[in-house]
Amino acid sequence: MFAIVETGGKQYQMEEGRYVDIELLKDTPDSKVVFNQVIMLVNGKKSKVGQPFVANATVEGVVIKHDKTKKVLVYKQRAKKGYRKLQGHRQNFTRVMINKIRTKAKEAAAEE
């Protein structure tokens, strides 16, 4: 089972027991984070698509670290003009370990 979650203006596939690199969050390392904007839950024939989000569904995780990606080089040049410009960029990201994908139906079954 996995979930498609929207955070930071992007959509990410999140699965229990795996980590995902997302846009930079303000949370500190080892703090819990909860994603409420679950767009889709995929579980075989029991899959659910939200309109726009799946009701009563959350994804819980723990912030592992904040880091930067590999450097991307941006090179500009004008032919025959002697103009060259090289610039690098490293995007910040947050690594989150996904612990639980919660739904209302799952919680009701666990209480019984």
N, C-alpha and C positions, 0 to 999 in steps of 0.2 A: 504494500500500500504506500502511495506517495501523494503529496499535495502540491498544487501549483499555488504559490503565494505571491502577492504583490507587495513590494517594499522598495522605497527609494525610486519610485517611478518605473521600476522594472519588474519582470515576473521571473520567479525562480522555482525550480523543481526541488522539493525537500522531501527527504526520506528518513525515517527513524534510524538512528545509529550512524549516520553519515554527517559530514560537515559540508557547509556551503559558504562560499565567499560572496558577500553582498556589499552594497554601497555602505560607506562609513556610517557607523552609529555612534551616538554620544555615550553609550553605556560603557562601563569599565570592564576589564577582563574578569572572568569568573562570576559575572552577574547574570541573572536570568533575564530572558527576553521572550515576549509573547507576540506572535503575529496573528492579528485578527482578520486580516483581509485575505481569506482563503478563497481563491477563484474556482478551484476544482479539486475534488477528492477522487482518486483513481484506485479502485479496488475491484477489478474484474467487472462482473455484471452489476455490482453494487456501487458503481461510480456515480458521483453527483456533480452537477455543474451549477454554479451559483448565478444569481441574476440580480446584481452583479457579483455578490459574494455568497458563499454557502452559509446558511444560518447556523448559529451555535457551533461553529467549527473554529478551532484554534490550533496553532503549531507552537510548541514550547521548545526553547533551546537555551544554551549557555554560551556566552561570548568567550571564545578561546583567546583571541588576540586581535590587535590592530596591526596592519602592515601595509606595504606598498607593493604593487605589481612590478613586473619586469619593465625596464625602460623601453619606451616607444620613441623612435627617432623620427622627427619631422624635418624633411629636407626640402628647401625651396631653391629654385635656380631659374634665372632668365637666360635663355640662349643668346650668346654673342654680346651680352651686356656686362659681364663681369660681376653679376650679382649672385651670391650664394649665401644661404642662411641655414644653419643646422641648429635644431632645438630639440631637447629631450623632454619627456613627460613621464612621470610615475604616478599612477592613480592610487589613491588610498582605498583600502577595503577593510572589512571586518569579517573574521572567520567565526562562524557560529556552528556549534555541534547541536544537531537536532535530537531531542530526547523523546518527545511525545507528539503524536498527532491526535488531537481530541475532537470527538464529535458528540452530540447529544445522545445519539443512539448507543454509542460505545459506553458512555458513562452510565446510562440506564441499565445496560446489561451487566455492568460491573457491580452495581448496587444490589442486584437481585441474587 
